[in-house]
Amino acid sequence: MRVRVNKAGLLTTVQDLGRWRHQAMGVPVAGPMDIYSHRLANALVGNSEEAATLEVTLAGPELEFDDERDVVVTGAEFEDIPREMFRVKAGQRVAFGQRIRGARAYVAVSGGIETQKVLGSRATHLPSAMGGVEGRALKAGDELPLGRPVGERRYETFVASGFSRTFTSTSTPTLRVLPGPQHDRFTRSALDALQSAPYRIGTDSNRMGYRLTGPRLEHSRGADIISDATPLGSLQVPASGQPILLMADRQTTGGYAKIATVISADISLAGQLLPGDEIRFAVCTPADALAALIAQEQTLMAIAGRG
């Protein structure tokens, strides 16, 4: 029970929810850039949310299955890939066409991808060459073991839900943020500056973080701090005043002050962005952040049959 990679995409990796509980030892979390689409894909084919999927970036692979499986692709849209669940037969090939919109798609297969776990996770962390398949992107000739399907496919719920997408049709999406954890190290006007105009994602951005160019954020007590934990979605600001949005492959600690953190409900939207894209930031309240997360979780629970 395997899936073979006949042609490699630009950057396709095995990802699960990440390598948690090891950050104190300097081990990064990794995991999907678009967490919502990853979890949605697993729910639709009846997998547990801990199952591994394939994260496809910009250009997809060609996959060949050696037995019958349910497959769903969420997140970014590609030509030749159905926007609903489909069943593959033994020997059938699935090839990604041109990207239509979004940056990253998630391929869930009933039973899940069952590569070897490293520190309790199958997530690929490229900088440390850990997890997935030898800690690297997939290449032609790779064969990925599949687990035994155990859950109930959720096709009817999928159709009824209208398949909520994490990315929007607007050219400049807005990410909501909460101030901190070190917003007191910035001038009083810095949060206003953060919200005043769009930021552009730099070409030197990757799964570790997005280097942003836009309004300069002024420090009041210097950019450097004693290194502390780096939450997913935090905006650390070096002396240049240009923020860096930390993403899935971020380091475990950092020594730059962090002015704000993207709320959990909007991280997946950030995961669908590319170098050259523009984004805006808007400060929200903790109550707004919690309400947005609850709404997102309720959707996933309903699709998984737990709501």
MOUR-V745363 format. One record per pair of residues at least 12 apart in sequence whose C-alpha atoms are under 10 Angstrom apart, sorted by the first residue. I is the first residue (numbers start at 1). J is the second residue. If there is no record, write none. Layout:
i;j
I;J
I;J
//
This chain:
i;j
1;65
1;66
1;67
1;68
1;69
1;90
1;111
1;143
1;144
1;145
1;146
1;147
1;148
2;64
2;65
2;66
2;67
2;113
2;114
2;142
2;143
2;144
2;145
2;146
2;147
3;63
3;64
3;65
3;66
3;67
3;90
3;91
3;93
3;109
3;113
3;142
3;143
3;144
3;145
3;146
4;62
4;63
4;64
4;65
4;66
4;91
4;93
4;139
4;140
4;141
4;142
4;143
4;144
4;145
5;61
5;62
5;63
5;64
5;65
5;93
5;94
5;138
5;139
5;140
5;141
5;142
5;143
5;144
6;61
6;62
6;63
6;64
6;93
6;94
6;95
6;139
6;140
6;141
6;142
6;143
7;60
7;61
7;62
7;63
7;64
7;95
7;96
7;138
7;139
7;140
7;141
7;142
8;56
8;59
8;60
8;61
8;62
8;63
8;137
8;138
8;139
8;140
8;141
8;142
9;56
9;57
9;58
9;59
9;60
9;61
9;62
9;95
9;96
9;137
9;138
9;139
9;140
10;56
10;57
10;58
10;59
10;60
10;61
10;137
10;138
10;139
11;55
11;56
11;57
11;58
11;59
11;60
11;61
11;104
11;136
11;137
11;138
11;139
12;54
12;55
12;56
12;57
12;58
12;59
12;60
12;61
12;104
12;105
12;106
12;124
12;136
12;137
12;138
12;139
13;31
13;32
13;52
13;53
13;54
13;55
13;56
13;57
13;106
13;123
13;124
13;125
13;126
13;131
13;132
13;133
13;135
13;136
13;137
13;138
13;139
14;31
14;32
14;52
14;53
14;54
14;55
14;56
14;106
14;107
14;113
14;114
14;115
14;122
14;123
14;124
14;125
14;131
14;132
14;133
14;135
14;136
14;137
14;138
14;144
15;30
15;31
15;32
15;33
15;35
15;38
15;50
15;51
15;52
15;53
15;54
15;55
15;106
15;113
15;121
15;122
15;123
15;124
15;125
15;131
15;132
16;30
16;31
16;32
16;35
16;38
16;39
16;49
16;50
16;51
16;52
16;53
16;54
16;55
16;112
16;113
16;121
16;122
16;123
16;124
16;132
17;29
17;30
17;31
17;32
17;33
17;35
17;38
17;39
17;49
17;50
17;51
17;52
17;53
17;121
17;122
17;123
18;30
18;31
18;32
18;35
18;50
18;52
18;119
18;120
18;121
18;122
18;123
18;124
18;125
18;131
18;248
18;249
19;31
19;117
19;118
19;119
19;120
19;121
19;122
19;123
19;124
19;125
19;131
20;119
20;120
20;121
21;119
21;120
22;119
22;120
22;252
23;229
23;230
23;251
23;252
23;253
24;229
24;252
24;253
25;252
26;251
26;252
26;253
27;119
27;125
27;128
27;130
27;251
27;252
28;125
28;127
28;128
28;130
28;208
28;248
28;249
28;250
28;251
28;252
28;253
29;121
29;123
29;124
29;125
29;232
29;247
29;248
29;249
29;250
29;251
29;252
30;121
30;122
30;123
30;124
30;125
30;126
30;127
30;130
30;131
30;207
30;208
30;232
30;247
30;248
30;249
30;250
30;251
31;52
31;53
31;55
31;121
31;122
31;123
31;124
31;125
31;207
31;247
31;248
31;249
32;52
32;53
32;54
32;55
32;104
32;105
32;106
32;123
32;124
32;207
32;247
32;248
32;249
32;268
32;271
33;55
33;103
33;104
33;105
33;106
33;207
33;208
33;247
33;248
33;249
33;267
33;268
33;269
33;270
33;271
33;272
33;273
34;55
34;74
34;75
34;76
34;103
34;104
34;105
34;106
34;166
34;167
34;247
34;248
34;266
34;267
34;268
34;269
34;270
34;271
34;272
34;273
35;75
35;106
35;166
35;248
35;264
35;265
35;266
35;267
35;268
35;269
35;271
36;74
36;75
36;106
36;164
36;165
36;166
36;264
36;265
36;266
36;267
36;268
36;269
36;271
36;296
36;297
36;300
37;55
37;73
37;74
37;75
37;76
37;104
37;105
37;106
37;107
37;108
37;164
37;165
37;166
37;167
37;268
37;269
37;271
37;272
37;300
38;50
38;51
38;52
38;53
38;54
38;55
38;73
38;74
38;75
38;104
38;105
38;106
38;107
38;108
38;268
39;51
39;52
39;53
39;74
39;106
39;108
39;300
39;304
40;72
40;73
40;74
40;75
40;106
40;108
40;158
40;163
40;164
40;165
40;299
40;300
40;301
40;303
40;304
41;53
41;71
41;72
41;73
41;74
41;75
41;85
41;105
41;106
41;107
41;108
41;109
41;110
41;154
41;158
41;300
42;71
42;72
42;73
42;74
42;106
42;107
42;108
42;109
42;110
42;111
42;112
42;151
42;153
42;154
42;304
43;72
43;108
43;110
43;151
43;152
43;153
43;154
43;155
43;158
43;300
43;301
43;302
43;303
43;304
43;305
44;70
44;71
44;72
44;73
44;74
44;84
44;85
44;108
44;109
44;110
44;151
44;152
44;153
44;154
44;155
44;156
44;157
44;158
44;300
44;303
44;304
44;305
45;69
45;70
45;71
45;72
45;85
45;86
45;108
45;109
45;110
45;111
45;112
45;149
45;150
45;151
45;152
45;153
45;154
45;155
45;158
45;304
46;70
46;108
46;109
46;110
46;111
46;112
46;149
46;150
46;151
46;152
46;153
46;154
46;155
46;303
46;304
46;305
47;108
47;109
47;110
47;111
47;112
47;147
47;148
47;149
47;150
47;151
47;152
47;153
47;154
47;304
48;110
48;111
48;112
48;150
48;151
48;304
49;112
49;304
50;112
50;121
50;122
51;108
51;109
51;110
51;111
51;112
51;113
51;114
51;121
51;122
51;147
52;106
52;107
52;108
52;109
52;111
52;112
52;113
52;114
52;115
52;121
52;122
52;123
52;132
52;146
53;73
53;105
53;106
53;107
53;108
53;109
53;110
53;112
53;113
53;114
53;122
53;123
54;73
54;104
54;105
54;106
54;107
54;108
54;109
54;112
54;113
54;123
54;132
54;138
55;73
55;74
55;75
55;104
55;105
55;106
55;107
55;108
55;124
55;137
56;73
56;75
56;76
56;96
56;103
56;104
56;105
56;106
56;107
56;137
56;138
57;76
57;99
57;102
57;103
57;104
57;105
57;106
57;272
57;274
58;76
58;77
58;78
58;98
58;99
58;100
58;101
58;102
58;103
58;104
58;105
58;274
59;78
59;96
59;97
59;98
59;99
59;103
59;104
59;105
60;78
60;94
60;95
60;96
60;97
60;98
60;99
60;104
60;105
61;94
61;95
61;96
61;97
61;138
61;139
61;140
62;93
62;94
62;95
62;96
62;97
62;140
63;91
63;92
63;93
63;94
63;95
63;96
63;140
63;142
63;143
64;88
64;89
64;90
64;91
64;92
64;93
64;94
64;95
64;143
65;88
65;89
65;90
65;91
65;92
65;93
65;94
65;143
65;144
65;146
66;88
66;89
66;90
66;91
66;92
66;93
66;146
67;88
67;89
67;90
67;91
67;92
67;146
68;87
68;88
68;89
68;90
68;91
68;92
68;110
69;86
69;87
69;88
69;89
69;90
69;109
69;110
69;111
69;146
69;148
69;149
70;85
70;86
70;87
70;88
70;89
70;108
70;109
70;110
70;111
70;149
70;153
71;84
71;85
71;86
71;87
71;88
71;94
71;107
71;108
71;109
71;110
71;111
71;112
71;153
72;84
72;85
72;86
72;87
72;105
72;106
72;107
72;108
72;109
72;110
72;155
73;85
73;86
73;105
73;106
73;107
73;108
73;109
74;104
74;105
74;106
74;107
74;108
74;163
74;164
74;165
74;166
75;101
75;102
75;103
75;104
75;105
75;106
75;107
75;163
75;164
75;165
75;166
75;167
75;268
75;269
75;271
75;272
76;99
76;100
76;101
76;102
76;103
76;104
76;105
76;106
76;165
76;166
76;167
76;272
77;96
77;97
77;98
77;99
77;100
77;101
77;102
77;103
77;104
77;105
78;95
78;96
78;97
78;98
78;99
78;100
78;101
78;102
78;103
78;104
78;105
79;95
79;96
79;97
79;98
79;99
79;100
79;101
80;94
80;95
80;96
80;97
80;98
80;99
81;94
81;95
81;96
81;97
81;98
81;99
83;163
84;155
84;158
84;159
84;163
85;108
85;153
85;154
85;155
85;156
85;158
85;159
86;155
87;109
87;110
88;109
101;167
101;168
101;169
101;272
101;273
102;165
102;166
102;167
102;168
102;169
102;269
102;271
102;272
102;273
102;274
103;167
103;270
103;271
103;272
103;273
103;274
103;275
104;271
104;272
104;273
104;274
105;272
109;146
109;147
109;149
110;146
110;147
110;148
110;149
110;150
110;151
110;152
110;153
111;145
111;146
111;147
111;148
111;149
111;150
111;151
112;144
112;145
112;146
112;147
112;148
112;149
112;150
113;132
113;144
113;145
113;146
113;147
113;148
114;132
114;144
114;145
114;146
114;147
114;148
115;131
115;132
115;133
115;134
115;143
115;144
115;145
115;146
115;147
116;131
116;132
116;133
116;134
116;144
116;145
117;130
117;131
117;132
117;133
118;130
118;131
118;132
118;135
119;131
122;135
123;135
124;136
124;137
124;249
125;137
125;207
125;208
125;248
125;249
125;250
126;207
126;208
126;249
127;207
127;208
127;249
127;250
127;251
128;249
132;144
151;304
152;304
152;305
153;303
153;304
154;302
154;303
154;304
154;305
155;303
156;303
157;302
157;303
157;304
157;305
158;302
158;303
158;304
159;303
160;303
161;299
161;302
161;303
163;303
164;296
164;299
165;268
165;269
166;265
166;266
166;267
166;268
166;269
166;270
166;271
166;272
167;266
167;268
167;269
167;270
167;271
167;272
167;273
168;269
168;272
171;277
171;278
171;279
172;198
172;199
172;200
172;277
172;278
172;279
172;280
173;198
173;269
173;270
173;273
173;277
173;278
173;279
173;280
173;281
174;195
174;198
174;266
174;269
174;270
174;278
174;279
174;280
174;281
174;282
175;233
175;261
175;262
175;263
175;265
175;266
175;267
175;268
175;269
175;270
175;279
175;280
175;281
175;282
175;283
175;284
176;195
176;260
176;261
176;262
176;263
176;264
176;265
176;266
176;267
176;280
176;281
176;282
176;283
176;284
176;285
176;288
176;289
177;195
177;233
177;234
177;235
177;259
177;260
177;261
177;262
177;263
177;264
177;266
177;267
177;281
177;282
177;283
177;284
177;285
177;286
177;289
178;234
178;259
178;260
178;261
178;262
178;263
178;281
178;282
178;283
178;284
178;285
178;286
178;288
178;289
179;191
179;234
179;235
179;258
179;259
179;260
179;261
179;262
179;283
179;284
179;285
179;286
180;234
180;235
180;236
180;257
180;258
180;259
180;260
180;261
181;230
181;231
181;234
181;235
181;236
181;257
181;258
181;259
181;260
181;261
182;225
182;236
182;256
182;257
182;258
182;259
182;260
183;219
183;220
183;257
183;258
183;259
183;260
184;219
184;220
184;221
184;257
184;258
184;259
185;218
185;219
185;220
185;221
185;222
185;223
185;224
185;225
185;257
185;258
185;259
186;217
186;218
186;219
186;220
186;221
186;222
186;223
186;237
186;257
186;258
186;259
187;217
187;218
187;219
187;220
187;221
188;218
188;219
188;220
189;217
189;218
189;219
190;215
190;216
190;217
190;218
190;219
190;220
190;241
190;259
191;217
191;218
191;259
191;260
191;281
191;282
191;283
192;215
192;217
192;281
192;282
192;283
193;214
193;215
193;216
193;217
193;218
193;281
194;214
194;215
194;216
194;217
194;242
194;243
194;259
194;260
194;280
194;281
194;282
194;283
195;215
195;280
195;281
195;282
195;283
196;214
196;215
196;280
196;281
196;282
197;214
197;215
197;278
197;279
197;280
197;281
198;212
198;213
198;214
198;215
198;277
198;278
198;279
198;280
198;281
199;211
199;212
199;213
199;214
199;215
199;242
199;243
199;276
199;277
199;278
199;279
199;280
199;281
200;212
200;213
200;214
200;274
200;275
200;276
200;277
200;278
200;279
200;280
201;213
201;214
201;244
201;245
201;273
201;274
201;275
201;276
201;277
201;278
201;279
202;244
202;274
202;275
202;276
202;277
202;278
203;274
203;275
203;276
203;277
204;275
205;244
205;245
205;246
205;247
205;274
205;275
205;276
206;246
206;247
206;248
206;249
206;250
206;274
206;275
207;246
207;247
207;248
207;249
207;250
207;271
208;232
208;244
208;245
208;246
208;247
208;248
208;249
208;250
208;251
209;232
209;233
209;234
209;235
209;244
209;245
209;246
209;247
209;248
209;249
209;250
209;251
210;233
210;235
210;243
210;244
210;245
210;246
210;247
210;270
210;273
210;274
210;275
211;235
211;236
211;237
211;242
211;243
211;244
211;245
211;246
211;275
212;235
212;237
212;241
212;242
212;243
212;244
212;245
212;275
212;276
212;277
212;278
212;279
213;241
213;242
213;243
213;244
213;278
214;241
214;242
214;243
214;278
214;279
214;280
215;241
215;242
215;243
216;237
216;239
216;240
216;241
216;242
216;243
217;237
217;238
217;239
217;240
217;241
217;242
217;243
217;259
218;237
218;238
218;239
218;240
218;241
218;242
219;237
219;238
219;239
219;240
219;241
219;257
219;259
221;257
222;237
222;238
222;239
222;256
222;257
223;236
223;237
223;238
223;239
223;240
223;241
223;255
223;256
223;257
223;258
224;237
224;238
224;239
224;254
224;255
224;256
224;257
224;258
225;254
225;255
225;256
225;257
225;258
226;253
226;254
226;255
226;256
226;257
227;252
227;253
227;254
227;255
227;256
227;257
228;252
228;253
228;254
228;255
228;256
228;257
229;251
229;252
229;253
229;254
229;255
230;246
230;247
230;250
230;251
230;252
230;253
230;254
230;255
230;256
230;258
230;261
231;246
231;247
231;248
231;250
231;251
231;252
231;253
231;254
231;258
231;261
231;262
232;245
232;246
232;247
232;248
232;249
232;250
232;251
232;252
232;261
232;262
232;263
232;264
232;267
233;245
233;246
233;247
233;248
233;250
233;260
233;261
233;262
233;263
233;264
233;266
233;267
233;268
233;270
234;246
234;247
234;250
234;257
234;258
234;259
234;260
234;261
234;262
234;263
235;247
235;256
235;257
235;258
235;259
235;260
235;261
235;262
236;254
236;255
236;256
236;257
236;258
236;259
236;260
236;261
237;255
237;256
237;257
237;258
237;259
237;260
238;255
238;256
238;257
238;258
239;256
239;257
243;256
243;257
243;258
243;259
243;260
244;256
244;258
245;258
245;260
245;261
245;262
245;270
246;261
246;262
247;267
247;270
247;271
248;267
248;271
260;281
260;283
261;283
262;281
262;282
262;283
262;284
262;289
263;283
263;284
263;285
263;286
263;288
263;289
263;290
263;292
263;293
264;289
264;290
264;292
264;293
264;296
265;289
265;290
265;291
265;292
265;293
265;294
265;295
265;296
265;297
266;289
266;292
266;293
266;296
//
